[in-house]
């Protein structure tokens, strides 16, 4: 027996968190495990709907970690295939939620649509009752969705994205060698190669970021372009080949082209002043 929530939950944003908190609360009240059924790959990828353009807000590792931190007991990943996508809501409830995972209660989001017939939550609740499955439907938390957050990020509006997520959007990767231009002009940078190439990148430009490296929490400014490179303030240690996590705080400016290293250096000096003014204002 278990209390179950089901969905892709990309980013675990504030709306998702409301649902997961309800899931965990209901599970504790019933002395049953709280289980999240999620999918991989993303349905749009499996069905080839703009698959090449789609980028995700969270890796499976990040998503699982966030769900567990919110109190979920088990995260079950279901392979999303074309055959799976053909299941109706009735089949999904009967065979998966009730059958395979012994669900006794289903927690739904206000726009949670299940099955190939895309039933609305209220319709799903009525159908679930036939199987003895209780349901609760969570209210919306503003106009928040994974899609709206991706849009904000693509426009470089990391402040709005962070507000909707409920935390600062971050990227994680390994530090790789670059062209070393930054070091020659007094602004050495750590170039990042993402661990998950499907992670969404903010729109091209310069950003104030929080940086975690060598177990330290620091600030820096990150340029997102063809590469992701971060100048870490007050830091001059060798971190090639090591983990790096950057969290986006605020956009400093749009992406710019420079005619000379000197012009780049002057702009970076301006960016540094802007970034540190923001830091002092936090």
C-alpha positions in Angstrom: 0.0 0.0 0.0 1.3 3.5 -0.8 0.3 7.1 -1.5 1.4 8.0 -5.0 2.1 11.1 -7.1 3.0 10.8 -10.8 4.5 13.1 -13.3 7.8 14.2 -14.9 8.4 16.9 -12.3 11.1 18.7 -14.2 12.9 21.2 -12.0 10.8 20.4 -8.8 9.5 24.0 -8.8 7.2 25.6 -6.2 4.1 24.0 -7.7 5.7 20.6 -7.6 6.8 21.2 -4.0 3.3 22.0 -2.9 2.1 18.7 -4.4 5.0 16.7 -2.9 4.4 18.2 0.5 0.8 17.1 0.3 1.9 13.6 -0.8 4.2 13.2 2.1 1.7 14.6 4.6 -1.0 12.2 3.4 1.4 9.3 3.5 2.5 10.0 7.0 -1.2 10.3 8.2 -1.9 6.9 6.6 1.4 5.3 7.8 2.1 4.4 4.2 5.1 5.1 2.0 5.2 8.2 -0.2 6.1 7.1 -3.8 6.7 9.3 -6.8 6.3 7.7 -10.2 8.3 9.6 -12.8 9.5 8.9 -16.3 12.5 8.8 -18.5 13.1 10.1 -21.1 10.8 13.1 -21.3 7.6 12.3 -23.2 8.4 14.9 -25.8 11.8 13.2 -26.4 10.3 9.7 -26.6 7.6 10.9 -29.0 9.9 13.1 -31.1 8.0 16.3 -30.4 10.7 19.0 -30.7 13.1 16.5 -29.0 16.2 18.1 -30.3 15.3 21.5 -28.9 14.1 20.4 -25.5 16.4 21.0 -22.6 15.6 20.0 -19.0 15.7 21.9 -15.7 17.0 19.0 -13.7 18.9 15.8 -14.2 17.4 12.6 -12.9 20.0 12.7 -10.1 19.0 16.2 -9.2 15.3 15.4 -9.3 15.6 12.3 -7.3 17.7 14.1 -4.7 15.2 16.9 -4.4 12.3 14.6 -4.0 14.0 12.5 -1.3 14.9 15.8 0.5 11.2 16.7 0.6 10.4 13.4 2.4 9.5 11.0 -0.5 10.3 7.5 0.4 10.7 6.0 -3.0 11.2 7.4 -6.5 10.3 4.9 -9.3 11.5 5.7 -12.8 9.3 4.3 -15.5 10.7 4.0 -19.1 8.6 6.2 -21.3 8.2 4.5 -24.6 5.6 4.8 -27.5 3.9 1.7 -26.1 3.7 3.2 -22.6 2.4 6.4 -24.1 -0.6 4.5 -25.5 -1.9 3.5 -22.1 -5.2 5.1 -21.2 -5.8 6.7 -17.9 -7.9 3.7 -16.8 -5.1 1.3 -17.8 -2.4 3.4 -16.1 -4.4 3.6 -12.8 -5.4 -0.1 -12.9 -2.1 -1.7 -14.0 0.5 0.7 -12.8 -0.8 2.8 -9.8 -3.0 0.2 -8.2 -1.6 -3.0 -9.8 2.2 -2.7 -9.7 2.6 -0.2 -6.9 -0.4 -1.0 -4.7 -1.6 2.6 -4.5 -4.3 3.4 -2.1 -4.3 7.2 -2.7 -3.3 9.4 -5.6 -2.2 13.0 -5.2 -2.8 15.1 -8.4 -1.7 18.5 -9.5 -4.4 21.0 -10.7 -3.3 20.3 -14.3 -2.1 16.7 -13.9 -3.3 14.8 -17.0 -2.7 11.1 -17.2 -2.9 8.6 -20.0 -3.2 8.9 -23.8 -6.8 10.2 -23.3 -5.4 13.1 -21.2 -8.1 13.1 -18.6 -8.5 16.2 -16.4 -7.7 15.7 -12.7 -11.4 15.8 -11.8 -12.1 13.1 -14.4 -9.2 11.0 -13.2 -10.5 11.3 -9.6 -13.9 9.9 -10.7 -12.3 7.0 -12.5 -9.9 6.3 -9.6 -12.8 5.8 -7.3 -13.9 2.7 -9.3 -10.6 1.1 -8.2 -11.0 2.1 -4.6 -8.3 4.7 -5.1 -8.7 7.9 -3.1 -7.5 11.1 -4.6 -6.7 14.7 -3.6 -6.1 17.5 -6.1 -3.7 20.3 -5.2 -4.4 23.9 -6.0 -2.2 25.9 -8.4 0.7 27.9 -7.0 0.4 31.0 -9.2 1.1 30.6 -12.9 4.1 28.4 -12.5 5.1 25.6 -14.9 8.3 24.0 -16.1 7.6 25.5 -19.5 7.3 29.0 -18.1 10.6 28.6 -16.2 12.4 27.4 -19.4 11.1 30.4 -21.2 12.4 32.8 -18.5 15.8 31.1 -18.5 16.0 31.3 -22.3 15.4 35.0 -22.1 18.1 35.4 -19.4 15.6 36.3 -16.7 17.1 34.1 -14.0 15.5 36.2 -11.3 12.0 35.2 -12.5 13.1 31.6 -13.0 14.5 31.4 -9.5 11.3 32.9 -8.0 9.2 30.2 -9.8 11.6 27.4 -8.9 11.9 28.5 -5.2 15.7 28.2 -5.4 18.6 29.4 -7.6 18.9 27.5 -10.9 22.3 25.8 -11.2 24.6 23.9 -13.5 27.1 21.2 -12.5 30.1 20.0 -14.5 33.8 19.4 -14.6 36.4 22.1 -15.1 38.2 21.7 -18.5 41.0 23.7 -20.1 40.2 26.6 -22.3 42.1 29.2 -24.4 43.6 30.8 -21.3 42.7 34.3 -22.7 41.1 35.4 -19.4 44.3 34.7 -17.4 46.4 36.9 -19.7 44.1 39.9 -19.1 43.8 39.4 -15.3 40.4 37.6 -15.4 41.2 33.8 -15.2 38.1 31.6 -15.9 37.1 28.1 -15.1 35.5 26.5 -18.2 32.8 24.1 -17.5 31.8 20.9 -19.3 28.3 19.9 -18.2 27.8 16.5 -16.7 24.3 16.4 -18.2 24.3 17.8 -21.8 20.4 18.0 -21.7 20.4 20.7 -18.9 18.9 24.0 -19.9 21.3 26.9 -20.3 20.2 30.5 -19.5 20.2 32.8 -22.5 23.6 34.0 -23.7 25.1 36.7 -21.6 27.0 37.5 -18.4 25.6 36.6 -15.0 26.4 37.0 -11.3 26.7 33.5 -10.0 27.3 31.6 -6.7 30.1 29.1 -7.2 30.8 25.9 -5.3 34.4 24.6 -5.7 36.7 22.6 -3.4 34.0 22.7 -0.8 33.9 26.5 -0.8 31.0 28.8 -1.4 32.1 31.7 -3.5 30.8 34.3 -5.9 31.8 34.9 -9.5 30.6 36.1 -12.9 29.7 33.6 -15.5 29.6 34.1 -19.3 27.2 31.8 -21.1 28.0 31.5 -24.8 29.5 28.8 -26.9 31.2 27.8 -23.7 30.4 28.3 -20.0 33.2 30.2 -18.3 33.3 31.6 -14.8 35.7 34.1 -13.2 35.6 33.3 -9.5 36.2 36.3 -7.2 39.2 36.1 -4.8 40.1 32.6 -5.9 43.3 31.4 -7.6 43.5 27.6 -7.1 44.0 24.9 -9.7 40.7 23.1 -10.1 41.1 21.5 -13.6 39.4 18.2 -13.7 37.3 18.9 -10.5 33.6 19.4 -9.9 32.1 22.9 -10.2 28.6 24.0 -9.5 27.3 27.5 -10.5 24.0 29.0 -9.4 22.6 31.9 -11.3 21.7 35.0 -9.2 21.2 37.9 -11.6 21.9 38.8 -15.3 24.6 41.4 -15.7 24.3 42.1 -19.5 23.7 40.6 -22.9 26.3 38.7 -24.8 28.8 41.0 -26.5 31.5 40.7 -29.1 34.9 42.4 -28.6 37.4 43.7 -31.1 40.4 43.3 -28.8 41.6 41.7 -25.5 41.8 45.2 -24.1 38.2 45.9 -24.9 37.2 42.6 -23.3 39.3 43.5 -20.2 37.6 46.8 -19.8 34.1 45.3 -20.0 35.0 42.6 -17.5 36.2 45.3 -15.1 32.8 47.0 -15.5 31.0 43.6 -15.0 33.0 42.9 -11.8 31.9 46.2 -10.3 28.3 45.6 -11.2 28.5 42.0 -9.8 30.0 43.1 -6.5 27.5 45.9 -6.1 24.8 43.3 -6.4 26.6 41.0 -3.9 26.7 43.8 -1.3 23.0 44.4 -1.9 22.0 40.8 -1.3 
